[in-house]
Amino acid sequence: MARNTEEEQAAAAELCAALLRIHRQLAMEDRLTRAHARQLRELVSITLWKHSEASGKFKGCRYWSTGALGAAKEQLTHEHVHPRSETIDLLLALEDPSHDKVRRTLDELNIGAVVTKGEHVLLKGIKGCRPNVWERYQIAGVQCVDVWKQVDA
């Protein structure tokens, strides 16, 4: 049975929002330990993976670099267009981590792309850019295509 991308992304956003509210509650009660902060950050990171891979880690992923299109599977990696660590920082800074706000943030920033491992190395040293989340790719010279549009054409 195929997964429903929308349902998967909504679930990831809802779970992420719940984790962010737990983080906020512990901080407000002055009970947020370093262990809490580290573990909650890791759990939020997992929800970002689930959101970005909802349509597929490779097959089904919407965006592919032109280099990845012709590469062997062992040369590929699923990459976050806006770095996960920076997205997590933004999520943790939300004053009201409601499901809607978290979902909007994830839909805007938490975009997955299939790139080659070599391209991933080029992208690693570049900070995320807003409002143009693709600017990092432009700086690195990594061109991506929307393969969903190619299929529809």
N, C-alpha and C positions, 0 to 999 in steps of 0.2 A: 504494500500500500504506500503510495507516494505521500510525502509530507506536504502539508499546506503551508507555503512560505509565510503568508500573512499571519496565520495562527501561531507559527513558530516564533516569528518576530514579536508579536504581541505578548506571548508568554515570556520571552526573554526580557522584554521591557518591563513587564509587571514584576517579575522576580528581581530584576535590577533595582527597581523603585523600592521594593520592600527592603532589600539589603541597605539601600541608601538611607531609608527611614530608620532602620535599626542603628546604623552608624551615627546618624544625627541624634537619636534618642540617647544613646550611650554617652555621646559627647556632652549633651545638655545636662545629663545627670552626673557628669564628671566621672564616669566609669569606663571611658574608652581607654583601654590599655594598649600598649604597643602590639601585643598579640592580637587583640580585637581588630585594630586598624590594619595590620598586615593580612589577617585572614579574611576580613571583609573586602579588602582591596582585591585579593585573589579571587574571591567568589564573584565580585562584580566583573572582573576580567573574564571569567568563564561565561557570564551572561553576554558579554560583548562578542565572544566567539560564537555563541549559539545564535545571536542575532545576525552576525555577518555571514554565517554559513547556512542560514535557514534555507536557501535555495540550492545549496551545494557548496562543498569546499572547493572542488574543481568543476566537475560536470554540473552544470546548472548555475554556476557563478556568473553574474551578469557582465562583469568587467574583466577583460584580459589584456595584458600588454601585447603589442605586436610581436615581441620576442617570444612570449610564452605560447602564442598560437602555433608555432611550428616546433616547439621544444618537446623533448621526451618527458614523460611524467616525472621521472626521478630528478629532473632539473627544475621542477615547478614548486612554488610555495604560495599559500594563501596569505595575502598581506592586507593590513588595514590601511586604507588610504590616509586617514588621520590616525597618527600613532595612538595605540590603545592607552598607554600610560598618560598621555595628555588628555584623552577623552575621559578617563577615570578621574583625573584631577578636576576637570570641569563638572563632572557629575557629582563628585563629593562636595563641590562648592555650591551646589544648588541649595537655596534656602528652603524651597518647597519641592522635594523630589517626588512630585505626583507622577502617576503613570503617564499622563498626557505630556508633561514636560520632559520626562525621561525618554518617552517614545519619540518625540520631536527631535531631541538631541541625538538619539541613536540613528534615526532616519537621515539626519543631516550629516553626521560625522562618521558613523560606524559603517562605512562602505567597504566591502571586501573586493579585492582584485587578485587575480591570478597573475603572478609575475615569475620571471626566472629567479633562481637563487642569486645569480650575479646582479640582477636589477635590485633585488632586495637589499643587497649589501650597499649599493649606491644610495638607496632611499633611506637607509638606517640613520645616517648622520644628519638628516635634514629634519628640522622641527616641523610640526604640523602648521598649516596655514588656514586662517579663516578670514573672510568668508569663503575664499576659493580653496576648498579642500584639495583640489587637484594641483595646486601650485607647486607642491612638493615634487610631484611627478614631472612637472614642466621644468623645474630647476634641475632635476636629475637626468632629464632627457629621456624619460620613460613615457612612451605614447601608449595609451589604452584605447580600446574600442569597446563599444557596448554590443556584445554578441547577441543580446536579445533583439536588438533592432535589426541585426543582420538576418536573423532567423525569420522575423516578421516581413522583411522586404521581399 
